[in-house]
Amino acid sequence: MSKCSDVMTPEPACCLPTDWVDTAAQLMKDMDVGAVPVVDDPQNRHLVGIVTDRDIAVKVVAEERDFKSTLIEEVMALNPVTCRADDDLRTALDAMASHQVRRIPVVNQVGSVVGIIAQADVATRLDEPETVAKIVEEVSHPA
C-alpha cells in the first residue's frame, strides 16, 4: 500500500470561514471537486473545517438561504478527519470508512493543509481495483 502523498491532490484550493458560500461553490465548479478545505489564513493554511457540495445543497439550497450572503463558517463542518502525507494510505482509507467521509484533508505537523484525498484520487491513482471497490463500499455504507 502507498503513502498518502502518493495519491493526494497536493495544495488544494482552500477558502476562508468568512468567504461567502458562492466562493466555495465557484471553486468546486472551477476545480471540479466536491469539497474545499476551510483555512484560517491563506498563507499558513491552518485547517479549521471543510465545506462540501452536500453542505451547500442541504444547508443553503434546501433551506432557501442566499448563497451570496451566507458565510462558509455557517455551513462548514468543523474539525474534519485528517491524515498526514507520510501516513500509510491504509490509515487514511480506514479513517474515511469509519467516519463515512469521501474526502480527507492531508495536513502537516502543524495542521496546515498540504493536500486532500478523495475517493476519485484513490480510484484513479491506486492500481488495485479490488482495494478501490472495497473502499468505495466501506465509505458508502452506513456505519
C-alpha positions in Angstrom: 0.0 0.0 0.0 1.1 3.5 -0.8 1.7 6.6 1.4 -1.0 9.3 1.4 1.4 11.6 -0.5 1.3 9.1 -3.4 -2.5 9.6 -4.1 -3.3 13.0 -2.6 -4.0 16.1 -4.7 -1.4 18.5 -3.5 -2.1 22.1 -2.4 -5.8 22.1 -3.0 -7.8 25.3 -3.4 -9.0 26.5 0.0 -11.4 29.1 1.3 -11.8 31.1 4.5 -14.6 30.8 7.0 -15.5 34.5 6.2 -15.9 33.8 2.5 -19.4 33.7 1.1 -20.8 30.2 0.1 -20.8 31.2 -3.6 -16.9 31.4 -3.4 -16.7 27.8 -2.3 -19.3 26.8 -4.9 -17.4 28.5 -7.7 -14.1 26.9 -6.5 -15.9 23.5 -6.7 -17.1 24.2 -10.2 -13.7 25.6 -11.4 -11.7 22.8 -9.9 -14.2 20.0 -10.5 -14.2 19.0 -6.8 -16.9 18.2 -4.2 -15.1 19.6 -1.2 -13.0 22.6 -0.2 -10.8 22.7 2.9 -11.5 25.8 5.0 -8.4 27.5 6.5 -7.9 30.3 8.9 -5.4 32.2 6.8 -4.4 31.9 3.1 -0.7 32.0 4.0 -0.4 29.4 6.8 -3.4 27.4 5.5 -4.2 26.0 9.0 -7.2 23.7 8.6 -10.4 24.8 10.6 -13.1 22.9 8.6 -14.3 21.6 5.3 -17.3 22.5 3.1 -18.8 20.0 0.7 -21.2 20.2 -2.1 -23.6 18.4 0.1 -23.3 21.0 2.8 -24.2 23.7 0.3 -27.2 21.6 -1.1 -28.6 20.8 2.4 -27.7 23.8 4.4 -28.1 26.6 1.8 -30.2 25.5 -1.2 -32.7 23.3 0.7 -33.1 26.0 3.4 -33.5 28.6 0.7 -30.7 30.7 2.0 -28.9 33.3 -0.1 -25.5 31.8 -1.2 -24.1 35.3 -1.7 -24.8 36.3 1.9 -24.2 33.1 3.8 -20.8 32.7 5.2 -18.9 29.4 4.8 -18.5 29.2 8.6 -22.3 28.9 8.9 -22.4 25.7 6.8 -18.9 24.1 7.1 -18.0 21.0 9.1 -15.6 21.8 12.0 -12.6 19.6 12.9 -12.6 17.3 9.9 -10.9 13.9 10.0 -7.4 14.3 8.6 -4.3 12.4 7.8 -0.6 13.2 7.2 1.2 13.0 3.9 3.6 10.4 5.2 0.8 8.2 6.8 0.3 4.8 5.2 -2.7 5.2 2.8 -4.5 2.4 4.6 -4.7 4.6 7.7 -6.4 7.3 5.7 -8.8 4.9 4.0 -9.7 3.3 7.3 -10.4 6.8 8.7 -12.6 7.6 5.7 -14.5 4.4 6.1 -15.0 4.6 9.8 -16.1 8.3 9.7 -18.1 7.8 6.5 -16.4 10.6 4.6 -15.5 10.6 0.9 -12.7 13.1 1.2 -9.9 13.6 3.8 -7.7 16.7 4.1 -3.9 16.0 4.4 -2.2 18.2 6.9 1.4 18.7 8.0 2.7 18.5 11.6 1.3 22.0 12.5 -2.2 21.3 10.9 -1.7 23.2 7.6 -3.3 21.8 4.5 -0.9 20.2 2.1 -3.3 18.0 0.2 -6.6 16.3 0.0 -7.5 12.7 -0.8 -10.9 11.9 -2.4 -12.4 8.6 -3.4 -11.7 9.6 -7.0 -7.9 10.1 -6.2 -7.8 6.6 -4.8 -9.7 5.2 -7.8 -7.5 6.8 -10.4 -4.1 6.7 -8.7 -4.1 3.3 -7.0 -3.6 0.3 -9.2 -5.6 -2.1 -7.1 -9.2 -2.4 -8.3 -10.3 -4.8 -5.5 -9.0 -2.3 -2.9 -10.7 0.6 -4.6 -14.0 -1.3 -4.8 -13.8 -2.2 -1.1 -13.0 1.4 -0.1 -16.0 2.7 -2.0 -18.2 0.1 -0.4 -16.9 0.8 3.1 -17.3 4.6 2.8 -20.8 4.3 1.2 -22.4 2.0 3.7 -23.8 3.4 6.9 -21.7 2.6 10.0 
